[in-house]
Amino acid sequence: MIKIYEKLPNLLRRNTNSIKQTVELVLSRNYTNTVPDKILEKARRSRLGAAVKGPAVQIENEPKLEQANKYTEAERDYKYIYPDFLPNPVYYFRDKIRERLERNDMLNRRKQITIPEFYVGSILAVTVSDPYAPGKTNRFVGICIRRDDYGLRHSFTLRNVVDGLGVEILYDMYNPTIQTIEVLKLEKRLDDNLSYLQDCPPEYSTIPFDLQPVKLLPGMKVPVNTTKVPLKKKPWRHAWDRKSLRGVILPEIKRYEHEEYMQSTSEFKPYQKWDLMKNYRETIHDDDHREIIQDIKKFESEITDKREVITAAKKLVRTRNIPSENSTPNK
């Protein structure tokens, strides 16, 4: 057939008799399958020939892929639990040797103190060493409103209202003066940045310093706080109405203000989630991500082994019969 179609333009340039001969030649040939129908039906019902897997194609004792799916889901959670280990997505700011050295320093620091899992919206209590404080330590309780930067420069900000005044303290995650980081309430919020609490009523940022820790049951997912916070009237510190925020209730505005807002340049750009190049530039390579996860898993296994040794040593001390100073030996 291909040879005939290749010769067809040359034949059309000739007279109509050649066209009739070509058509008769094509119709005279019987272009049918030379393979028997039984063999074709058998091939269709096989695993390789079936386009859609039906009941006739299923095989008994076929291995399931649940474990592989769980493993991939567990790996994806690492970038939310350890966002400080992710490198800068801007490629010309990256240096793999520096990132490797910083990662080793970060893991060594995590061996000295326990840095728990927390997210933006969690309530934390941070204790730092302060030579000018009465007890040489200072403890601050607040809600985490944002997490910034990458690597050793990673930081988080806590906000609280003390005596009617809003107080925000930025802590470097790997600052050696930090003694303890305690999670009083683990939860997430609708937005990744809660800086708009600066322009909200103070009761949404007020947290008592004697708040007792709220523990989650093992195996529970991190709860998401869906509270929407109302904003005060303008002026604001930032144009919150131009940002794509889900946890904010905007105040009512007049019609002319709404028209001015619609004519202005808004930062709300929902079409960016379909921008493939933008998503590609803001992500890291799979090989780099895999290397980071391997280092984190190795660190977690070392910490788990260390905790098991400490627990076993404590149990051994409890089970020993150590005589007290006042007891007399049995004769």
C-alpha positions as CSV (number, residue, x, y, z in Angstrom):
1,M,0.0,0.0,0.0
2,I,2.8,2.4,0.8
3,K,4.4,1.8,-2.6
4,I,1.1,2.5,-4.3
5,Y,0.6,5.8,-2.5
6,E,4.1,6.8,-3.4
7,K,3.4,6.2,-7.1
8,L,0.0,7.7,-7.0
9,P,1.1,11.4,-7.7
10,N,3.0,10.2,-10.8
11,L,0.0,8.3,-12.0
12,L,-2.4,11.2,-11.5
13,R,-0.3,13.3,-13.9
14,R,-1.1,10.8,-16.6
15,N,-4.4,10.0,-18.2
16,T,-7.5,8.6,-16.5
17,N,-6.9,5.1,-17.8
18,S,-3.9,4.7,-15.5
19,I,-6.1,5.9,-12.6
20,K,-8.7,3.2,-13.4
21,Q,-6.0,0.6,-13.6
22,T,-4.6,1.6,-10.2
23,V,-8.0,1.5,-8.5
24,E,-8.8,-1.9,-10.0
25,L,-5.4,-3.2,-8.9
26,V,-6.0,-2.0,-5.3
27,L,-9.5,-3.5,-5.2
28,S,-8.4,-6.8,-6.7
29,R,-6.0,-7.5,-3.8
30,N,-7.5,-8.8,-0.6
31,Y,-5.8,-6.9,2.3
32,T,-6.9,-9.1,5.2
33,N,-5.2,-10.4,8.3
34,T,-3.2,-13.5,7.6
35,V,-3.2,-14.5,11.4
36,P,-6.1,-16.7,12.5
37,D,-8.7,-15.2,14.8
38,K,-8.0,-17.7,17.6
39,I,-4.4,-16.5,17.9
40,L,-5.4,-12.9,17.8
41,E,-8.0,-13.4,20.5
42,K,-5.5,-15.2,22.6
43,A,-3.1,-12.3,22.2
44,R,-5.8,-9.8,23.2
45,R,-6.5,-11.7,26.4
46,S,-2.8,-11.9,27.4
47,R,-1.1,-9.5,29.7
48,L,0.9,-7.9,27.0
49,G,-2.0,-7.5,24.5
50,A,-4.7,-6.2,26.9
51,A,-5.0,-2.5,26.7
52,V,-7.4,-2.4,29.7
53,K,-7.0,-5.0,32.4
54,G,-10.2,-7.0,32.7
55,P,-11.1,-10.0,34.8
56,A,-9.8,-12.4,32.2
57,V,-6.4,-10.9,32.4
58,Q,-6.0,-10.9,36.2
59,I,-3.4,-13.3,37.6
60,E,-3.6,-15.0,40.9
61,N,-1.1,-14.0,43.6
62,E,-0.1,-10.9,41.8
63,P,2.2,-8.7,44.0
64,K,0.6,-5.5,45.2
65,L,2.1,-2.0,45.1
66,E,0.9,-0.7,48.4
67,Q,4.3,-0.8,50.0
68,A,5.8,1.2,47.2
69,N,3.1,3.8,47.4
70,K,3.5,4.2,51.1
71,Y,7.3,4.6,50.7
72,T,6.9,7.4,48.1
73,E,4.3,9.1,50.3
74,A,6.7,8.9,53.3
75,E,9.5,10.4,51.2
76,R,7.3,13.3,50.1
77,D,6.6,14.2,53.7
78,Y,10.3,14.9,54.4
79,K,10.2,18.2,52.6
80,Y,7.5,19.4,55.0
81,I,9.1,18.0,58.2
82,Y,12.6,19.2,57.3
83,P,12.2,22.3,55.1
84,D,15.5,23.6,56.3
85,F,17.4,20.8,54.6
86,L,16.0,21.8,51.1
87,P,18.5,23.8,49.1
88,N,17.8,27.2,47.5
89,P,15.6,26.6,44.4
90,V,17.4,29.4,42.6
91,Y,20.2,27.5,40.9
92,Y,22.8,30.2,40.6
93,F,22.7,30.6,44.4
94,R,23.7,26.9,44.9
95,D,27.0,25.3,45.7
96,K,26.9,21.5,46.3
97,I,30.0,21.4,48.4
98,R,28.8,24.2,50.6
99,E,25.4,22.5,50.9
100,R,27.0,19.2,51.9
101,L,29.2,20.8,54.6
102,E,26.2,22.8,55.9
103,R,24.1,19.6,56.0
104,N,26.7,17.9,58.2
105,D,26.8,20.8,60.6
106,M,23.0,20.8,60.8
107,L,22.9,17.1,61.6
108,N,25.6,17.5,64.2
109,R,23.6,20.3,65.8
110,R,20.5,18.2,65.9
111,K,22.5,15.6,67.8
112,Q,23.0,18.1,70.6
113,I,19.5,19.4,71.0
114,T,16.1,18.0,69.9
115,I,14.5,20.0,67.2
116,P,10.9,18.7,66.9
117,E,8.5,18.7,64.0
118,F,6.5,21.9,63.7
119,Y,4.8,24.0,61.0
120,V,3.6,27.5,60.5
121,G,0.7,27.9,62.9
122,S,2.1,25.7,65.6
123,I,2.5,27.1,69.1
124,L,6.1,26.8,70.4
125,A,8.1,27.6,73.5
126,V,11.8,28.5,72.9
127,T,14.4,28.7,75.7
128,V,17.6,30.6,74.9
129,S,20.6,31.4,77.1
130,D,20.6,35.1,78.2
131,P,23.5,36.3,80.3
132,Y,21.4,39.3,81.5
133,A,18.3,37.3,82.5
134,P,17.9,36.4,86.2
135,G,18.2,32.7,85.6
136,K,20.6,33.1,82.7
137,T,17.8,31.8,80.4
138,N,14.9,33.4,78.6
139,R,11.7,31.5,77.6
140,F,9.3,32.9,75.0
141,V,6.0,31.4,73.9
142,G,4.3,32.3,70.7
143,I,2.7,31.2,67.4
144,C,5.0,30.4,64.5
145,I,4.0,32.9,61.8
146,R,6.6,32.1,59.1
147,R,9.8,30.1,58.3
148,D,12.4,31.7,56.1
149,D,15.7,30.9,54.3
150,Y,17.5,27.7,53.6
151,G,20.3,25.6,55.2
152,L,22.1,26.9,58.3
153,R,20.4,30.3,57.7
154,H,17.0,28.8,58.3
155,S,14.9,30.8,60.8
156,F,11.4,30.9,62.2
157,T,9.5,33.8,63.8
158,L,7.2,33.6,66.9
159,R,4.5,36.2,67.7
160,N,2.6,36.9,70.9
161,V,0.8,39.8,72.4
162,V,2.3,40.8,75.8
163,D,0.6,43.5,77.8
164,G,-1.3,44.7,74.8
165,L,1.8,45.0,72.6
166,G,2.6,42.7,69.8
167,V,6.0,41.0,70.1
168,E,7.8,39.1,67.4
169,I,11.1,37.3,67.8
170,L,13.1,35.8,65.0
171,Y,15.1,32.7,66.0
172,D,17.9,31.1,63.9
173,M,17.1,27.4,63.9
174,Y,20.8,26.4,64.4
175,N,21.7,29.2,66.8
176,P,24.0,27.7,69.5
177,T,22.3,29.8,72.2
178,I,19.0,27.9,71.8
179,Q,18.7,25.4,74.6
180,T,15.2,23.8,74.0
181,I,12.4,24.0,71.4
182,E,9.2,22.7,72.8
183,V,6.0,22.2,70.7
184,L,3.0,23.1,72.9
185,K,0.4,22.6,70.1
186,L,1.2,21.0,66.8
187,E,-1.1,22.2,64.0
188,K,-1.2,23.7,60.5
189,R,-3.0,26.8,59.2
190,L,-4.5,27.5,55.8
191,D,-1.6,29.8,54.7
192,D,2.2,29.3,54.8
193,N,2.7,32.8,56.1
194,L,0.8,34.3,59.0
195,S,2.3,37.8,58.9
196,Y,-1.2,39.2,58.4
197,L,-1.7,38.6,62.2
198,Q,0.0,42.0,62.6
199,D,-3.1,43.7,61.2
200,C,-5.6,41.4,63.0
201,P,-7.3,41.8,66.5
202,P,-4.8,41.0,69.3
203,E,-6.9,38.1,70.6
204,Y,-5.9,35.9,67.6
205,S,-2.2,36.3,68.6
206,T,-2.5,36.2,72.4
207,I,-1.1,33.0,73.9
208,P,-0.6,32.4,77.6
209,F,2.9,31.7,78.8
210,D,1.6,28.9,81.1
211,L,0.0,27.0,78.2
212,Q,0.1,23.2,78.9
213,P,1.3,21.0,76.0
214,V,-1.4,19.3,73.9
215,K,-0.2,15.9,72.8
216,L,-1.4,14.0,69.7
217,L,-2.0,10.3,69.8
218,P,0.6,8.2,67.9
219,G,-0.3,7.7,64.3
220,M,-2.6,10.8,64.1
221,K,-2.3,13.2,61.2
222,V,-1.3,16.8,61.9
223,P,-4.6,18.8,62.4
224,V,-5.3,21.8,60.2
225,N,-6.8,24.8,61.9
226,T,-9.3,26.3,59.5
227,T,-10.0,29.4,61.5
228,K,-10.3,32.5,59.3
229,V,-9.0,35.7,60.9
230,P,-10.8,39.1,60.3
231,L,-8.5,41.9,59.3
232,K,-8.8,45.4,60.7
233,K,-9.6,48.4,58.5
234,K,-6.9,50.1,56.5
235,P,-4.2,51.2,56.7
236,W,-2.3,47.9,56.7
237,R,1.4,47.1,56.8
238,H,1.0,45.2,53.5
239,A,-1.6,45.0,50.8
240,W,-3.1,41.8,52.1
241,D,-6.1,42.1,49.7
242,R,-3.7,41.6,46.7
243,K,-2.4,38.3,48.0
244,S,-3.9,34.9,47.6
245,L,-4.7,34.3,51.3
246,R,-7.3,31.7,52.4
247,G,-7.2,32.3,56.2
248,V,-8.3,36.0,56.1
249,I,-11.7,37.7,56.2
250,L,-11.3,41.0,54.3
251,P,-13.4,44.0,55.6
252,E,-16.2,45.4,53.5
253,I,-15.0,48.1,51.1
254,K,-16.8,50.7,49.1
255,R,-17.5,50.4,45.4
256,Y,-15.0,53.0,44.2
257,E,-12.3,51.3,46.4
258,H,-13.2,48.0,44.8
259,E,-12.9,49.5,41.3
260,E,-9.5,51.0,42.1
261,Y,-8.4,47.6,43.4
262,M,-9.5,45.9,40.2
263,Q,-7.6,48.4,38.1
264,S,-4.5,48.0,40.2
265,T,-1.9,45.2,39.7
266,S,-2.9,42.3,41.9
267,E,-0.5,39.7,43.2
268,F,-3.2,37.0,43.0
269,K,-2.3,35.0,39.9
270,P,-4.1,31.7,39.9
271,Y,-2.8,30.8,36.5
272,Q,0.7,30.4,37.8
273,K,0.0,26.9,39.1
274,W,-0.1,25.7,35.4
275,D,3.2,27.4,34.6
276,L,5.5,24.4,34.0
277,M,8.7,26.4,33.7
278,K,8.0,28.3,37.0
279,N,7.3,25.1,38.8
280,Y,10.5,23.6,37.3
281,R,12.6,26.6,38.5
282,E,11.2,26.4,42.0
283,T,11.9,22.7,42.5
284,I,15.2,20.8,43.0
285,H,16.5,17.8,41.1
286,D,15.4,14.3,42.1
287,D,19.0,13.2,42.6
288,D,19.6,16.0,45.1
289,H,16.4,15.4,46.9
290,R,17.2,11.7,47.1
291,E,20.7,12.4,48.6
292,I,19.2,14.7,51.2
293,I,16.6,12.1,52.3
294,Q,19.3,9.4,52.6
295,D,21.3,11.7,55.0
296,I,18.1,12.4,57.0
297,K,17.2,8.7,57.3
298,K,20.7,7.8,58.4
299,F,20.5,10.5,61.1
300,E,17.1,9.3,62.3
301,S,18.4,5.7,62.5
302,E,21.4,6.9,64.6
303,I,19.1,8.9,66.9
304,T,16.8,5.9,67.3
305,D,19.6,3.6,68.2
306,K,20.9,6.1,70.7
307,R,17.5,6.4,72.4
308,E,17.2,2.7,72.6
309,V,20.6,2.4,74.3
310,I,19.6,5.1,76.8
311,T,16.3,3.5,77.6
312,A,17.9,0.1,78.1
313,A,20.5,1.6,80.4
314,K,17.8,3.3,82.5
315,K,15.8,0.1,82.8
316,L,19.0,-1.8,83.9
317,V,19.6,0.8,86.6
318,R,16.0,0.5,87.9
319,T,16.2,-3.3,88.0
320,R,19.4,-3.4,90.0
321,N,19.2,-3.7,93.8
322,I,21.5,-0.9,94.8
323,P,21.7,-0.7,98.7
324,S,21.1,2.7,100.2
325,E,23.5,4.4,102.6
326,N,21.2,3.8,105.7
327,S,20.7,0.0,105.0
328,T,22.8,-2.5,106.8
329,P,24.1,-5.6,105.0
330,N,22.5,-8.9,105.8
331,K,24.5,-11.3,108.0
